[in-house]
Amino acid sequence: MANALISVQIIPKASSTEEVVNYVDEAINIIDQSGVNYEVHPLETTMEGDLEHLLAVIAEMNKKMIEVGSPNVISQVKILYQPDGITMGQLTEKYQS
C-alpha cells in the first residue's frame, strides 16, 4: 500500500516555453516508466507510492533534465507521508462526480 503522496513541479532552465514543455514531457515519461500511480495537473504532477521510491523517481527526473540539455532544474515538492497508508482517492473522493 502507498504510504506517501508527492506532488512535484519540475522547472528546468530553458530558452523557450516550447523547450520547457519538451523537458516536462521527459519528466512525466520518467514517472510513467516508474510504474507508480500518478495524475498530471496543470501546475504539478501528483504521485502515489512508497516514499523512498517516489523520492528516487524525483531524483531520476532531475538527472533526465540535465541529460536532455537543461543546465539546471528546480523541483518544487510537497510530501504527505502517512505510514499506515494513503491514496489520492482518499483525499479527493468527495470531489469526484
PyMOL commands that set and color helices and strands:
alter all, ss='L'
color gray80, all
select helices_A, chain A and resi 17-34+51-67+88-95
alter helices_A, ss='H'
color red, helices_A
select strands_A, chain A and resi 4-12+37-40+45-49+73-81
alter strands_A, ss='S'
color yellow, strands_A
deselect
rebuild
show_as cartoon
